[in-house]
Structures are given as structure tokens and as C-alpha cells.
């Protein structure tokens, strides 16, 4: 009898392994974490939507009741909303350009061997771990201060006038601070991507006579394409909520020169005490953030498809 005949003659129960392990439900282990996630995300969202339909001002608690869509109506008629959206777009766009461009160049440089490379990499990443309020205070009081700042000392030493950054270039100053804080994040992602690049590819380009610029733009940048997409998506989502740097340095000014959508919500809620109007602005911010996040996730997902 051949092996095939023996296999056919064997009972099905003998040829199929028995599943002796008991069925374990993972639902009790998932419910606590999912429940906490829903509580900390859905409850504030529901409260924001609820207050956006109320006439609710903390300075005049006697005036209340259902407002319908009046909070949204007055908000969309307010030019401050569209100006804050413009500032948000400019802030996010400029920070993305600066962080991605500088991180790509620095990742290419730090990929090469040089003395003290490990220490230099740690120093490059360290600004990302500084709290936003602390980094804003450092730039405001130690670097950009028009009297006691380090940059003012340099300009006076060179015979130039003193620059009051937060009065003359407020948005640019905020962009510089935020870029300094987020550039290490982009640098870390892109450096990790470059470490997966085959060295034989660089060696082949060197043998073909390609210079450093050709290798960077034609080999390294395309290889970092997926990392750039991920950095763009994550930074865009987080940069829409920039608040601490603006609050510490310019407080949205001069005038409304640095008032983004997040700071506008703060002004309506905690300065004007208009909870209803602030909640309506918060709902608009949530909708815009979700639309942008969905769009960015789809773009990044297409880029990650193999």
C-alpha cells in the first residue's frame, strides 16, 4: 500500500489536529481602555456641540436658553473667523516647509560618518522634548528680546539697530519658534528612513560621477518620500492646535496678527466669556481638522501602498 492510500484510509479525526484550547473572549480586556477613550473623546465633543446651540455667557448668566444656529450665524459673519483661518493656514504651511526642508538636509548630513555623530544626533533631537511654554519663553526672553536678547547683542555688536521681533515680525517669530520645536521630529523620521537606504546605491552613484547634490535630490529625497508624507500628516494635525507659543509670546497680537483659530476660541471663551460662540468655533475647528486628517490619511495611505 502506498503512502497516498494510507493517507486516504486514515480517519478524518486522526488527520485533523484537535483544537484543545478553550475559546477566550478578549472583550473584557478591551472594554476598559476603549471605554476611557470614548469618555475622554466623545464627552467633550458632545458638550461642545451642546453648548454651541445655547445662548451662554458667563458674564450674564440670566441670559440663556436655546440659540439654535445663531452662534454659527454670527460667527460666520465675523471677519475675525476668516482671518484666524488664514493665520492658521500660513502658520501650518510655513512651519511644514521649514521643518521638512531643513530636516531632509540635516538627515542627509547626519547620515554620514563624522566624529561625535552620536552626540550630535542626540543634541538635534533634544528640542522636541522641551515643553512648548518653555521653548517660547527661551526664545522670547533669551534670544529675541529687543534689549537683553542674544540676537540683539549680536546686532548691536555689528553696528546694526535692535529688532523687536514680536512687534515687527510677529508671525515670522512664532513660525521660527514652532519650527525649532518640530524640526527634530521630522529629522528623526527622515533619518530613520535614510538608514534603510542601501549603501550600494550611493556607491553606484559615486562611481557614475554623481555629486552630493545629485545624490541628495535624485536618490535620498525620493527614498524619503514616504517619511515626508507621514511627517506632513502628523505635523499638520498637531500644528492646527498651536496655542502655547502664541499665548506666551504675542497673545495673538499685535492686534490679531498671530490669532489663529485655536487662539480665537480662547479669546471667545476665556476673555469674552462667550461660551456659546466659543463652542461654535470649536465645532468648526473639529470639523475642519477631521476633514483635513481624513484627506491626509488617504494621501499617506496611497503613498504607503506597495
ABEGO torsion letter per residue (X at the ends): XBAAAAAAABBAAAABBBBABBBBBAAAAAAAAAAAAAAAAAAAAAAAAAAAABBBBAABAABBEBAEAAAAAAAAABAAAAAAAAAAAAAAAAAAAAAAAAAAAAAAAAABBBBGAAAAAAAAAAAAABBAAAAAAAAAAAAABAAABAAAAAAAAAGBBBBBAAAABAAAAAAAAAAAAAAAAAAAAAAAAAAABBAAAAAAAAAAGBBAAAAAAAAAAAAAAAAAAAAAAAAAAAAAABAAAAAAAAGGOBEAAABBAAAAAAAAAAAAGBAAAAAAAAAAAAAAAAAAAAAAAAAAAAAABX
